[in-house]
Amino acid sequence: MKSSPDDQPRVLTGRDGHILTICLNRPAKRNAWDYELLCGLADAYTLLDDDADLRVGLVYAAGQDFTAGVDLDYFAGQWSLGRNPFAFEDGRIDPLGLIGRPRRKPVVIAVQGRCWTVGLELLLAADVRVAAANTDFAQLEVLRGIYPGAGATIRLVQEIGWGNAMRWLLTGDSFDAGEALRLGLVQSVVDLDELIPVATGIAARIAEAAPLGVQAIRESARLSVEAGFEAAAGRLFPELVRLFTTTADGAEGYASFRERRRATFTGQ
């Protein structure tokens, strides 16, 4: 998590096998989101979804903090004109998963230090979440005269229940990594020096699994949340049959079972 000057790219990407690493890279400003950082994330998420060789994203941040939130001076100017900077009209994926085409591939996220406002909402939009023990979470918008506009009022209720969500949304109070783990908001809390290795290990395990199966799991779960139980249940068996009978990965999975060996999946 090396620091870099503010004139460097706001988001850095790299490849680690089938993993796309995505690093928030504005540490001098506590990784505050401006439009360049937002676009960098959108570009990275779109690359993840569109590149057949990539199977999972790993999001983390340079510096001491994951993010202190949005660069309010920039976003206030956009909001005052009624503009939504998150609405990409060019087909790029919204990293917060609210507008436009849905993301197909999973994202593991690793957070430390301040994880405030839009940072918590980016975490809520991810699939697997790891936090350093020093992480401080907060949705501060109610203390600024506004409210969370990037998904917290929807997803936090879904994730931790009404009362728990209202406790933090209505006060703007912060809470620590232990409370986040108790609420189920994160799946692991680790020492800071173990944050990236642990998150990378989880991403690597996902990358080893059958890519089409992974994507089908995400789609089924997303459908259950957005369209309800019956819509998701109606797709379960047809999708299972499709994966088993029409994909190379389905054939490989069955062959590896019969031959008592480890499967090698290609995403075909």
Rosetta blueprint (number, residue, H / E / L):
1 M L
2 K L
3 S L
4 S L
5 P L
6 D L
7 D L
8 Q L
9 P L
10 R L
11 V E
12 L E
13 T E
14 G E
15 R E
16 D E
17 G L
18 H L
19 I E
20 L E
21 T E
22 I E
23 C E
24 L E
25 N L
26 R L
27 P H
28 A H
29 K H
30 R L
31 N L
32 A L
33 W E
34 D L
35 Y H
36 E H
37 L H
38 L H
39 C H
40 G H
41 L H
42 A H
43 D H
44 A H
45 Y H
46 T H
47 L H
48 L H
49 D H
50 D H
51 D L
52 A L
53 D L
54 L L
55 R L
56 V E
57 G E
58 L E
59 V E
60 Y E
61 A E
62 A L
63 G L
64 Q L
65 D L
66 F L
67 T E
68 A L
69 G L
70 V E
71 D L
72 L H
73 D H
74 Y H
75 F H
76 A H
77 G H
78 Q H
79 W H
80 S H
81 L L
82 G L
83 R L
84 N L
85 P L
86 F L
87 A L
88 F L
89 E L
90 D L
91 G L
92 R L
93 I L
94 D L
95 P L
96 L L
97 G L
98 L L
99 I L
100 G L
101 R L
102 P L
103 R L
104 R L
105 K L
106 P L
107 V E
108 V E
109 I E
110 A E
111 V E
112 Q L
113 G L
114 R E
115 C E
116 W E
117 T L
118 V H
119 G H
120 L H
121 E H
122 L H
123 L H
124 L H
125 A H
126 A L
127 D L
128 V E
129 R E
130 V E
131 A E
132 A E
133 A L
134 N L
135 T L
136 D E
137 F E
138 A E
139 Q L
140 L L
141 E H
142 V H
143 L H
144 R H
145 G L
146 I L
147 Y L
148 P L
149 G L
150 A L
151 G L
152 A H
153 T H
154 I H
155 R H
156 L H
157 V H
158 Q H
159 E H
160 I H
161 G L
162 W H
163 G H
164 N H
165 A H
166 M H
167 R H
168 W H
169 L H
170 L L
171 T L
172 G L
173 D L
174 S E
175 F E
176 D E
177 A H
178 G H
179 E H
180 A H
181 L H
182 R H
183 L H
184 G L
185 L L
186 V L
187 Q L
188 S E
189 V E
190 V E
191 D L
192 L H
193 D H
194 E H
195 L H
196 I H
197 P H
198 V H
199 A H
200 T H
201 G H
202 I H
203 A H
204 A H
205 R H
206 I H
207 A H
208 E H
209 A L
210 A L
211 P H
212 L H
213 G H
214 V H
215 Q H
216 A H
217 I H
218 R H
219 E H
220 S H
221 A H
222 R H
223 L H
224 S H
225 V H
226 E H
227 A H
228 G L
229 F H
230 E H
231 A H
232 A H
233 A H
234 G H
235 R H
236 L H
237 F H
238 P H
239 E H
240 L H
241 V H
242 R H
243 L H
244 F H
245 T H
246 T H
247 T L
248 A H
249 D H
250 G H
251 A H
252 E H
253 G H
254 Y H
255 A H
256 S H
257 F H
258 R H
259 E H
260 R L
261 R L
262 R L
263 A L
264 T L
265 F L
266 T L
267 G L
268 Q L
